Amino acid sequence: MGRYMRWIYAGWFATIAVAIVVQFYLAGYAVFGFHGLNDFGPHLVVGDVIGIAILLGIGLAFAARVPWRLTIINIALFVLMFVQAVLAHTGVQVISALHVVNGILILGGTVNLVREAVSWARLQGGPAPASSPTPAQELVAR
């Protein structure tokens, strides 16, 4: 069961990474909307979904028994998502502009987490090595 949970954890964050790329697209779509249609609604919804998914990822980290390093990265991503929400609504243009920079940090951190989670799942997921038979087992086999 643990082996599958490790792969589910890695896949969960790979899906989040894809959602973050979609999030960048939605932001660009809203910024460059034509005919005055700059609707950030989908961007807000996907951002909320990403935040919830990262929060659920913390619980999944414990279920998959990932190393503490990965769990800490996961928690840091959640903190960055909280900062992301604050930056979007500061009302101060100079500070709110950091929303994009923070988004890039979130994407980079998520990609790093996926890379490490996949690497860890590969190391932990292999079958146990077959042990060589003892001399007594060799005698019984003859």
N, C-alpha and C positions, 0 to 999 in steps of 0.2 A: 504494500500500500504506500509506503514512504517513497518508493522510487517513482510511482505515478504522481504523487503529490509534488515532487520536485519538478517534474516536467510540466505539470499543470501551473505551478508557480511561474516557471519561465515563460510558458505560453501566455499566461495572464498578462505579464508585463510586456510581452511582445505585442499583444493586442492593444495595450495602453499606448505603446510607442506609435502604433499605426494611428490610433485615435488622436494623438498629439499632432501628427502630421496633418490629419484632416482638420484639426483645430486651426493650424496655421493657414490652411486654405480658406476656411470659413472667415477668418479675420480679414484676409486679403479680399475676399469676395465682398465683405461688408464695407471695407474701406473704399474699394474701387467700384462700388455699386453705381449703376447707370440710372439716369433720370431721377436722381435724388433718393434712390432706394438703398440706403445704407442700413440694412437690418442686421443687428448684432444678436438677434434672438437665438439662432442656431449655435452661434459661437458661445453664448452664455450656457445653453443647455449642455453642449458637449463638454464644456469646461467643468460644469457641475458633475457630469458623469465621470469624467477623468478623476476628479477629486475623490468621489465616492469609491471608484475602482481602486485608487491608490490606498485609501483607508482600508478597504476590504483586503487589499494585498498584505497589510500588516498582519491581519489575522491568518491569512493564508501562509505567511512566512512561518508562523508558529506551528501551523498544522503540518507544513512540509519539513519542519525542523531544519531550516536553512541556517547557515552560520550567522553569528551575530553581526558580522560585517555587512551582510546583505540586508539584514533586518534594519540596521542603522541607516543604510542608504535609503531603504524604503521609508523609514520615518522622516528622514531629511527631505525626501520628495514630497511627503504630505505637508511638511512645514513650508516648503517652497510653494505648494499649491495654495496654502492659506495666505502667504505673502502675495501671491498672484491675485487673489480675490481682493485684497486690500489695495494693491496698486491700481487695479482697474477703476476704483471708485474714490480716489483721493481728491479729485477736483483740482489738483495742482498739476499742470501739464508737464513740468520738468520731472516730477516724481512719477506720474502715471506713465511717462514714456519708458520707464524701467520695466513696465509690464512685458514688453517684447523681449528684453534682455533676460528677464527671469524665465520667460517661456523657453528660451533657448537653453538655459541652464536645466530646466525640467526635462527637456528632450534629451540633452546630453546625459543627464543622470539616469534617465530611464533606459537609454540605449546601453549605458555602462552596466546597469543592473541586469538587463537581459543577457548581455554577453557573459557576465560572471555567473548568472544563474544557470545558463545553458552549460557553461564549462563545469560548474559544480555538479549539475545533474548527470553529465557524462561520466565524471569521475566516480560518482556514487552509484550510478545505475547499472554498472556492469555485473555480470554473474560472478559469483564467488569462485576463486580459482580452485581447481580440483587438486586435492591433496594426493600425494603419492601414497600408494598402499604400504602398510606396515609389513614387516616380514611375516607376521602371523597371518595377515590377510592374504599374502601371496601363497602361503602353504595351503590355506583353505581353498583357494581358487584352483589349485592343481588337482 
